[in-house]
Amino acid sequence: MKDATIDYVLRTTWLAVTKMYNEEASKFESTMATGFALLSIDPEHGTPSTSLGPKMGMEATSLSRTLKNMEERGLIERKPNPEDGRGVLIFLTEFGREKRNYSKEKVLTFNETIKANVASEELASFYKVAEIINNMISNKKIYNKKEHTLK
């Protein structure tokens, strides 16, 4: 892995994490996306459906499929947003709260296990590098349109 690029390490690591979470979720006939959605919904006040996609980094089509499946399984219910007649709030059902707690436990176990096996300075460096990468991408500092225009 000595010659691996940064994006290769990010991709393969994320794929391994995704596979791990999906394997855990499949034991309960679920998916990582469902667990992530459960964790992204405010358990007390619900969450506007329009804010879930950006919060989770999911495309609208994938999110719609996930929410439809969650509703069919009795994990969530949709209610009109009293502050915005056009909007919908997503609420967890009791069953959804139970599954949310399970998902939270799995995420915390992952985090605690990593923290127990990685020095705090190394973990701080990891977070710093991730923040720098995200900021560079957000601020278009990697691929500048001017650099790629045809002459």
C-alpha positions in Angstrom: 0.0 0.0 0.0 3.1 2.1 -0.1 2.3 3.6 -3.5 -1.5 4.0 -2.9 -3.0 7.4 -3.7 -5.0 9.3 -1.1 -8.3 8.8 -2.9 -7.6 5.0 -3.1 -7.1 4.8 0.6 -10.2 6.9 1.3 -12.3 4.8 -1.1 -11.1 1.4 0.1 -11.4 2.3 3.7 -15.0 3.7 3.2 -15.9 0.5 1.3 -14.6 -1.6 4.1 -16.6 0.4 6.7 -19.7 0.2 4.5 -19.4 -3.5 4.1 -18.9 -4.0 7.9 -22.0 -1.9 8.7 -24.1 -3.7 6.0 -23.0 -7.1 7.4 -24.1 -6.1 10.9 -27.3 -4.5 9.6 -28.2 -7.6 7.5 -28.4 -9.7 10.7 -31.5 -7.6 11.4 -32.8 -7.4 7.8 -31.6 -3.9 7.5 -28.9 -1.8 5.7 -26.3 0.8 6.6 -28.4 3.4 4.8 -31.4 2.7 7.0 -29.3 2.9 10.1 -27.7 6.1 9.0 -31.2 7.6 8.3 -32.4 6.5 11.7 -29.5 8.3 13.3 -30.1 11.4 11.2 -33.8 11.8 12.2 -34.4 13.9 15.3 -36.0 11.4 17.7 -38.0 14.1 19.5 -39.1 16.7 16.9 -38.8 14.8 13.7 -36.8 16.0 10.7 -37.9 17.8 7.5 -37.5 15.3 4.6 -35.8 18.0 2.5 -33.0 18.3 5.1 -32.2 14.6 5.4 -30.5 14.2 2.0 -27.9 16.9 2.5 -27.5 15.8 6.1 -26.7 12.3 5.0 -24.9 13.1 1.7 -27.5 11.1 -0.2 -29.1 11.8 -3.6 -32.9 12.4 -3.5 -33.7 9.2 -5.4 -31.7 6.9 -3.1 -33.1 8.7 0.0 -36.7 8.4 -1.3 -36.2 4.6 -1.8 -34.7 4.3 1.7 -37.5 6.3 3.3 -40.2 4.3 1.4 -38.7 1.1 2.7 -38.4 2.4 6.2 -42.0 3.5 6.2 -43.1 0.1 4.9 -41.2 -1.6 7.7 -42.8 0.6 10.3 -39.6 2.5 11.3 -40.9 6.0 10.4 -44.0 7.9 9.7 -44.5 11.0 7.6 -46.5 14.0 8.9 -47.3 17.4 7.3 -44.9 20.1 8.5 -47.1 22.5 10.5 -44.7 25.4 9.7 -44.5 24.7 6.0 -47.7 23.3 4.4 -45.7 22.0 1.4 -43.2 20.1 3.5 -43.2 16.8 5.3 -41.6 15.9 8.7 -40.2 12.4 9.2 -40.8 10.9 12.7 -39.5 7.7 14.2 -42.0 5.2 15.4 -41.4 3.3 18.6 -39.9 0.5 16.5 -37.8 3.1 14.7 -36.5 4.4 18.0 -35.5 0.8 19.1 -33.6 0.3 15.8 -32.1 3.8 16.1 -30.7 2.8 19.5 -29.3 -0.3 18.0 -27.6 1.7 15.2 -26.2 4.2 17.7 -24.8 1.3 19.7 -23.0 -0.1 16.6 -21.6 3.3 15.6 -20.3 4.0 19.2 -18.8 0.5 19.3 -16.9 1.2 16.1 -15.7 4.6 17.3 -14.6 3.3 20.7 -12.8 0.3 19.2 -10.9 2.6 16.8 -10.1 5.0 19.7 -8.8 2.1 21.8 -6.4 1.1 18.9 -5.2 4.4 17.6 -3.2 7.0 19.5 -5.1 10.2 20.2 -2.5 12.3 18.3 -2.9 10.1 15.3 -6.7 10.3 15.5 -6.4 14.1 15.8 -4.2 14.1 12.6 -6.8 12.0 10.8 -9.6 14.4 11.6 -7.4 17.4 10.6 -6.5 15.8 7.3 -10.2 15.0 6.6 -11.2 18.6 7.5 -8.5 20.0 5.1 -9.7 17.6 2.3 -13.3 18.6 2.8 -12.5 22.3 2.9 -10.4 22.1 -0.3 -13.2 20.3 -2.1 -15.9 22.7 -0.8 -13.8 25.7 -1.8 -13.0 24.3 -5.2 -9.3 24.4 -4.5 -8.5 21.1 -6.3 -10.1 21.4 -9.6 -10.5 25.0 -10.6 -12.7 25.7 -13.6 -10.2 28.1 -15.1 -7.6 25.3 -15.2 -9.8 23.1 -17.2 -11.4 25.4 -19.8 -10.7 24.6 -23.4 -8.9 27.3 -25.4 
